[in-house]
Amino acid sequence: GDSIINGFPSSVTVPSQSWALWVAQAAGLDFTRLSVGGASSTDVVTKQLPLIEHDDYAAAGLSVGANDVLTDWDEARYAANLDKTLTRLTTCAGRVVVSNLPSNFRQLPGVPDHFRTRTIAVNGIIDKAVVKHGVDLLDVRDLAGMRLTRADRVHPSAVGMLEMGDRAARILGVEPLPSSTLVGAPQLSRLTPKIVAAYWLRYVESTGRV
């Protein structure tokens, strides 16, 4: 997959990591990371699928399509690459969870409207592929706002990743939920913009980084 499943190096409120890693930790499973930030669907097929070493994974997580939308968009190519990817993942994992894109993906003032139409196309293709391959959909169309997404409206925030982890855990029947395993941080439902801002100020004061 891409950076949406790969995770990020820093955080303010909660550990900033992949939603798939949150699920693996909550389930007590080993985690194998093949995703790379910036990866397109073609990269997943040509560079990541060949790295799969086993055919007995408990579950696989997939996030792909964001960089196709942002760069060299080709609807037919994306659909074909997604089909190839899910064909392989369903042969090597007991369960497969595929995340789609938020409806407001890359929706910023002055941003070309084609990002919106491409996002709709990606989500439509994913919907059809999920049915065809019998896999699970991690639906994040409603993921929005400063609490759950970064300012670029491309990447989930650390809290957004945790929310995605909780949703995926519910899909897979994993208990406890990732958010319930946090120690020393507010519960996910209580992470309001005001609390996020307070943690941000504390982070800047303690580290000198922004």
N, C-alpha and C positions, 0 to 999 in steps of 0.2 A: 504493500500500500504506500500511501504518501505521508506527509507530515501530520495529517489529522489523526492518524493512528500511530504515528511514530512517537509523538510527544515532543516536549520542549525542555530546554535546559534550566529554566529558572521559574520561580513562582513567588507570589506574595502571600496568599492566604492558605493554600493547601499544597501538598507536593504536586508538582506539575509533571504529569506523565500520561502516557497513552491510556485511553479508555479500556483497551484490551488488557493492558498490564494491571489496571485496577481490578478487572474481573479475575484474572489469573491469580493475583495475590489473595483475593477474597475466597477463591475456590481452593487455594493451596496447591496450585498447579505450576509446573515449570513454564517459563515463558520464552518463546523463540521469536526474536525480532528480525524480520527480513525487510521491513519497510524502510524507505529512505525519503527524506524531505525533498519535494520537487518532482517526485516520480509521476509519470503519466501512465495511462493504461498500457501503452506499448512497453514502457520500462518494466512494468509488473510482469508482463508476459515473457519478455526476452531476458530480463536480468534477475528477477526475483523468483519466479516459479522454478527455474532450474536449480535454485539453492535449497529447495525442499528435500530433506534427507530421509524422512520417515513417512510411513503411510498409516500411522496409528495415533495421530494427534486427537486429543479429546475434543478440541474445538479450534476453529480458525476464525480470525477476524479480518475483515477487508474494508478498506476505505480507498476508493479510487474514482477519479473523475474530476476532482477539483482542478488539477493542473491541465487536464484536457480542456476544461472550460476557460481557463486563464490564458492558454497559449495556442497551440495548433489544433483547433477544434475540427473534428471530422466525426459526425454522428455515426456513420456506418462503421468506421474503424473502432470507435469506442464500444459500440454494441458487440462487435466481433471479439474484441479483446476481453470484455467482461465475460462473455460466454466461455471463452477459452480458460479464463482464470477460475471461474466457478466450476467448470468441468473438472479441472485439476484439484481444486480444494475439496470438492465433495468425494473424491477418491482417497483423500489422505486424512480427513478429519471427520469425527463423528457428528459434529454440528458445525455449521458455518453461519456467521453473523455478518451481514453487509450493512454498512451505514450509508445513508444517502446524504444529500446536501441541504443545508438550511434554505428556506425559500428566499431569504434576503441575502443569499451568498453574493458577496462583492457589490452589494447595492449601496453605493456611496454617491454623494453629489458629484455630477460631472462624469460619472463612469458610464461608458457606452451601454446602451440598452441590450446589446447582444449577450451580455453576461446573464441577464435574466432569462432570456429565451434558451440559452444553452443550459442553464441550471434546470429549467423545466424539462428539457429534453433528457438530461442525465437522469433525473429522478424518475421519469417515465420509463426509460430503458431499464433502470434498476428494478422498478416495480414488476416489469414483465420477466426479467431474469430470475427474480426471487421465486416467482410462481413456477417457471420452467424447471428450475433446478431444485425446488423444494427446500430452499434455505430460509433463514430468518432475516427479517428486515429490522434494522435499528433505525427507526424513523426519527430524524432530527429536523424535520421541516420547520418545527416551531422554535428551534433554538435561536434566541435573539436577545439583544440587550447587553449592556456593559457587564452584567454579572456573569453571563454565560458565553459571550463571544469577545474576541479581541477587536481592537479598533479597526483592523483591516477588513472586518466582516468576511474573513476567509477562515480563520482558525478559531477553534473553541478556546476559551480561557481555561485556566487550570480548574476552575469550578465547573466550567462547561464539560471538560473531559471527565470529571468525577460524576456529573449528572449523566453523561453518556454511559459511563461504567455502571451506574445503578440501573439504567434502563436495560443494558445488555445482560446484566446479572439477573434481572427479573425474567427476561426472555429465556435464559438458560436454566433458570431455577436455582441459581447460586445464592446461598445464604452463609454468612450475613452479607448484606449489601455493602459494597465498598465504602460508602459514606459513613456507615456505622462503625468502621474500623479506625476512623481518624482519632488521634489523641492530641489534645492541646489546641484544637482548632474548632471554630463554631460549627454546629450542625449545618448540613448543606442547605436546609430550608431557611436558615437564619442568616445566610450570607447575603445581606442586603447591600446595595451600592454604598451606603454609609459605612458599613463594616468593612467592605473591601477597601474603601478609601483610607480608613483608619489603619488597616494592616499595611497598606502601601506606604503610608507615612512612617510607620514604625520600621518597615523594611529599609526605606531610604535612610532614615536616621541611624540605623544600626550598621548598614553596609556602605553607605556613601554612594550607592549605585542607583541608577534610574532605569 
